[in-house]
Each structure stands twice: as structure tokens, then as C-alpha cells.
């Protein structure tokens, strides 16, 4: 496993070793000992899977307070543009985003620490997306940033007319309107 820090401190792109032959392939999707330098002290407690069609944009979400989550995300099928936003007020990269492509070929994982908002855009006809979380979901603690926040100026990989965004996500505030 190769672990590389992204430009946003504490957020890591993980590249697994993939073993492939005529039967198919094998790789370690999660290995606690190999990831122990970046894993939170608490173990992951919840796994989530979402299925999306091309153009679906999910996010940009996070949970605040006692329900903040560290996430380990990956794509089981398809391809996404994954985006994280640093919301740690004391961070040198507060308010900056990082974008990476995750797919079912390279099988990268993205480690997202607490204090980050997260979203993704489905770029293939079907996406199966996996999230490991170190804290349980709490609806009252969920908040987010609108995907088209002018200050963030995220360069999404599909035209705005091709995006499928939920009403809830369309109603999210801009970063400067958040009280973190």
C-alpha cells in the first residue's frame, strides 16, 4: 500500500497493491496495521454504500461537533470526482478544496479526517461508492456546503446542466455563511 498526503494536511490518497491474473484480481481494501499511522484512535464503526447514476452529485457534507466523522472512501464500481474541503479553522488550508478521481481500476482510497466536508460526482453510468466512518451518522449534526459555492469555485468535471443534485443539497449554504 502506498500512502500519500494530499495538499490538504491530514488527508491521504491510498493506492493499494493489486494482484491480477487470468482469474481476476485481489487487493487489500482495508488493513488496519498498514494504515495505523493515519487512522484515528477510534476504529471505524459504520460502513455505508451509495449507488448513483452518471451526473449525480452528492455533497458537500460533513457532521459537526461530537458527531464529526473520519472517513475512508473508495469506489467499488465506476468512477467519481471526489472533493474534500478543509473546514479546520486553525489550518493553513482552511476553505481550500482538493479534487481527486477515484475508480474501480486504480482502486484508490481517500482518507478524510474529521474537520473536512466531502462530496463526489458520479462520472460513469453507475457508481457504487463505499464509506467507512469512525462515528455513527447523526441527522441533526449533518450540514454541508452548496456544491457551486462561488468562493470555493470547484471545477466539477461535468457541465452544470448535466448535474443531478438533491433539493436538500441545493439548499445548502455557502462556506462563508457557515458557523463552524
Secondary structure, DSSP 8 states (H G I E B T S, - for coil): -EEEE-SSTT-EEEE--EEEETTEEEE-S--TTTTTTTS-SS---EEEEEEEETTBEEEEEEE-GGG---EEEEEEESEEEEEEEE--TTSTTTT-EEEEEEETTT--EEEE-TTEEEEEEE-SSEEEEEEEESS---GGGEEEB-TT-TTT----SS-GGG-B--HHHHT-B-GGG---
